[in-house]
């Protein structure tokens, strides 16, 4: 499982280490790691490093010092190194002296180097690039390696409010920061340079495929269809029967023991998935261990009554799509509910629920909604943010936009229901479902020869769910 730490957490961990080491030793340790990554990039992109050209964009303070020390180390390895000083009067003195001693050149423009090192702004920086820095960055055509964070991107929220560096590789010093998952497209590949920091509980976590595979429910010799989890799906309408098919199909694919369907699209659902058991109403559905309610089922009075009935039960409930719209005007239906409850809004639904858009700090916004309403919340996006009422937060980076398509959320809702019915806690179920959903979208896109850039439709995404589950299981030998 990956952990992400705020700048304050990292600085607190650095302080005792800096006090115990010789002056500047920690910076040189970080710079050594940065230089190693740049050298490896040169080797992978060219025939070697000797005589290759690297330009360092140097800002004020320690981040600029990291870049200058790294430049000095690269110069001593035979790389031609130059530096653009964006704040000459505030350039790190020791780093600049080492850079000059090694034979580094100070230039006014980056020219046409093989690689550019972004050492403009570190984890103390806020806001977009200043005009001079933005102008220099705009003229860079070479691959960029960012020192700790891409300059201009908020290190904690991942917000981009103006000109910012879009790096090919980011070298994280000591630990990953929230920006590395919340603004993944700006970071590129993230390599961590270990500094020996002693860090406490992380600000954010992210499940790796092995974490998902280890937690995904697999039937044992003593299991039956009830012990594996029975999902009840309330979805679809005359206008949107496809939502019922996609949601029910995803619950089937996610290896639930049984799927029960309630709604007007029973004939369509059963024709696609004959193993689904259809009922005329909630009370007639029989034994259910988690309800999924909302995809395409309408927002009229009868839909509100169904939602109210389900939420009055003591069963776990996934509240999605139209059910979220109902909740926005009737939050009392869910606030204070004792049973596990998961809300799955996209940004627009989140704004209807709370009266405000998630804003630039999506983690704080989701955490606040979860704590205020006493529920778990999954805010959809390229970086899906999941928070429990206790404040625990997990982030899942989709790795691309393949899942940005109509019906994709219906598939996710079905997977969520299956995992919650199996007994997984809400945040774990949400983290596992989001990861498999993203992997299924990527699998479907590759199956069509895609590269994540163009969205796929929901049907092939649903068809790839089983493959994605097998993939995460295989990582842990549980396929």
Buried (B, 14 or more C-beta within 10 A) or exposed (E): EBEBBBBEBBBBBBEEBBEEBEEBEBBBBBBBBBBBBBBBBBEEEEEEBEEBBBBBBBBBBBBBBBBBBBBBBBBBBEBBBBBBBBBEEEBBEBBBEBBBEBEBEBBEEBBEBBBBBBBBBBBEBEEBBBEEBBEBBEEBEBBBBBBBBBBBBBBBBBBBEEBBBBBBBBBBBBBBBBBBBBBBBBBBEBBBBEBEBEEEEBBBBBBEBBBBBBBBBEEEEEEEEEBBBBBBBBBBBEEBBBBBBBBBBBBBBBBBBBBBBBBBBBEBBBEBBEEBBBBEEBEEBEEBBBBBBBBBBBBEEEBBEBBBBBBEBEBBBBBBBBBBBBBBEBEEBBEEBEBBBBBBBBBEBBBEBBEEEBEBBBBBBBBBBBBEBEBBBBBBBBBBBBBBBEEBBBBBBBBBBBBBBEBBBBBBBBBBBBBBBBBBBBBBBBBBBBBBBBBBBBBBBBEEEBEBEEBBEBBBBBBBBBBBBEBBBEBBEEE
